[in-house]
Amino acid sequence: MSHAYNHSLLTILPVAVCLCLLIACPVQADQQPGDDKTVTALTDVLAGTHRAESDRARDQYRHPLETLTWFGIRDNMTVVEIWPGGGWYTDILAPFLKERGVYYAVAAENEQSFKEKLAAAPLLYGKVMVTELVPPAKMDLAPEGSADMVLTFRNIHNWMNRGYADEVFKAMYRALKPGGVLGIVEHRGNPTLPQDPKAASGYVTEDQVIKLAEAANFQLVARSEINANPKDTKDYPKGVWTLPPVLRMENVDREKYLAIGESDRMTLKFIKPVTK
């Protein structure tokens, strides 16, 4: 073997080993920035005057730019958001996707105020596809196999409480294309305590979420601490709703809970595997 050939092997082998490790090992990552175009477009939307000051104030806890880019969002995707509530993320996702992508807002039953919000600003939101998730009667989030990404923010405890979390995960799986991403943010429970099957405190352990997802055939590919809050002790009189923004204790220890901030949250990325 020539000296030149030997030197080439020494150069190539470390790169090959690194690539193999990346492919073989699950990812534990806190940052996965999107491309410059995506970051710029999302930053512009986040700075838009359409966003209420109260919504902007929550960016420090919800980290929308970091969260969405970490999930791998692009403006030409079909994205499904489950239970948008008052539309905090709708104000980001709909303007971002309106030109090249498709946004499905999967509302809870009779969310008339949400529909009125969309109708009041068609130039801002574009054509939002509104569907409903009302188990067991309405479970079609989007056409089967049509979505590049399904997102849900702090909803799993509600589904557990109502006894249909398994069915919702199956519905999310059906909506996604093979290789599509399921992005989850949820109040993170104490891993040393047994999981309450009803999640009455609003907290869910990471293990429980992963169990639910894997039971629906999702594959966990990454977890992030983007939305972590180590100040959250998770042991409050009114559960997670003791903390802001709800502050269910009202003026009792209000400053204490404001100083803690919003809940500690897991941020998990799953995929619908591509089957041969």
PEHULIN-V324123 format. One record per residue. RES is the residue in one small letter. SS is DSSP state (H for helix, E for strand, C for the rest). PSI is psi as a letter, one per 20 degrees, with the letter a starting at -180 (999 if undefined). NEAR is the number of other C-alpha atoms within 8 Angstrom. Layout:
RES;SS;PSI;NEAR  RES;SS;PSI;NEAR
This chain:
m;C;p;4  s;C;q;5  h;H;h;6  a;H;g;6  y;H;g;8  n;H;g;9  h;H;h;8  s;H;g;8  l;H;g;8  l;H;h;8  t;H;h;8  i;H;h;8  l;H;g;8  p;H;h;8  v;H;g;8  a;H;g;8  v;H;g;8  c;H;g;8  l;H;g;8  c;H;g;8  l;H;g;8  l;H;h;9  i;H;h;7  a;H;h;6  c;C;p;6  p;C;q;9  v;E;p;8  q;E;o;7  a;C;q;9  d;C;i;8  q;C;p;8  q;C;m;9  p;C;q;8  g;C;r;11  d;C;r;6  d;H;h;6  k;H;g;7  t;H;g;12  v;H;g;12  t;H;g;8  a;H;g;9  l;H;h;11  t;H;g;9  d;H;g;8  v;H;g;10  l;H;h;9  a;C;i;7  g;C;q;7  t;C;i;5  h;C;i;5  r;C;p;10  a;C;q;7  e;H;h;6  s;H;h;6  d;H;g;9  r;H;h;9  a;C;h;7  r;C;i;8  d;H;h;9  q;H;h;6  y;H;h;8  r;H;i;8  h;C;l;10  p;H;h;7  l;H;g;9  e;H;h;11  t;H;g;12  l;H;h;9  t;H;h;13  w;H;h;11  f;H;h;9  g;C;k;8  i;C;q;11  r;C;q;6  d;C;i;10  n;C;j;8  m;C;q;13  t;E;o;12  v;E;p;13  v;E;p;14  e;E;p;12  i;E;p;12  w;C;m;11  p;C;i;12  g;C;c;9  g;C;i;6  g;C;k;8  w;C;g;9  y;C;h;7  t;H;h;9  d;H;i;11  i;H;g;11  l;H;g;9  a;H;g;13  p;H;h;12  f;H;h;11  l;H;i;13  k;C;h;13  e;C;g;8  r;C;i;8  g;C;a;11  v;E;p;12  y;E;o;15  y;E;p;14  a;E;o;14  v;E;n;14  a;E;q;13  a;C;r;10  e;C;p;7  n;C;l;4  e;C;m;9  q;H;h;6  s;H;h;7  f;H;g;10  k;H;h;8  e;H;h;8  k;H;g;8  l;H;g;10  a;H;h;7  a;H;i;6  a;C;m;8  p;H;h;9  l;H;h;5  l;H;g;7  y;H;h;12  g;C;b;10  k;C;n;7  v;C;p;12  m;E;o;8  v;E;p;8  t;E;r;11  e;E;q;12  l;C;o;14  v;E;n;9  p;C;q;9  p;C;i;5  a;C;g;5  k;E;o;8  m;C;j;11  d;C;n;11  l;C;h;13  a;C;r;10  p;C;p;8  e;C;p;10  g;C;k;9  s;C;i;10  a;E;p;16  d;E;h;12  m;E;p;14  v;E;p;16  l;E;q;11  t;E;p;11  f;E;o;8  r;C;l;9  n;C;i;9  i;H;h;10  h;H;h;14  n;H;g;9  w;H;h;11  m;H;g;12  n;H;h;10  r;H;i;8  g;C;j;7  y;C;k;9  a;H;g;11  d;H;g;9  e;H;h;8  v;H;g;11  f;H;h;11  k;H;h;9  a;H;h;11  m;H;h;11  y;H;g;11  r;H;h;9  a;H;h;15  l;E;q;17  k;E;q;12  p;E;p;10  g;E;i;10  g;E;q;13  v;E;p;13  l;E;o;12  g;E;p;13  i;E;p;12  v;E;p;12  e;E;q;14  h;E;p;13  r;E;p;12  g;C;r;10  n;C;o;9  p;C;i;8  t;C;i;4  l;C;q;5  p;C;q;5  q;C;p;9  d;C;p;6  p;C;h;6  k;C;i;9  a;C;l;13  a;C;h;9  s;C;i;7  g;C;i;11  y;C;q;15  v;E;p;15  t;C;q;11  e;H;g;10  d;H;h;7  q;H;g;9  v;H;g;10  i;H;g;9  k;H;g;8  l;H;g;11  a;H;g;12  e;H;h;10  a;H;h;8  a;C;j;10  n;C;j;9  f;E;q;12  q;E;p;10  l;E;p;11  v;E;h;9  a;E;q;11  r;E;q;12  s;E;q;12  e;C;k;10  i;C;g;10  n;C;k;14  a;C;q;9  n;C;n;10  p;C;i;6  k;C;i;7  d;C;o;10  t;C;i;6  k;C;k;10  d;C;l;5  y;C;q;8  p;C;h;5  k;C;k;9  g;H;b;12  v;H;h;12  w;H;i;11  t;H;h;13  l;C;r;14  p;C;q;10  p;C;i;6  v;C;g;7  l;C;l;11  r;C;i;8  m;C;i;9  e;C;d;6  n;C;i;5  v;C;o;5  d;C;k;7  r;H;g;10  e;H;h;6  k;H;g;7  y;H;h;12  l;H;h;9  a;H;h;6  i;H;g;9  g;C;a;12  e;C;r;10  s;C;q;12  d;C;p;12  r;E;p;12  m;E;q;15  t;E;o;14  l;E;q;11  k;E;p;13  f;E;r;13  i;E;q;13  k;E;o;15  p;C;q;10  v;C;o;6  t;C;q;4  k;C;999;2
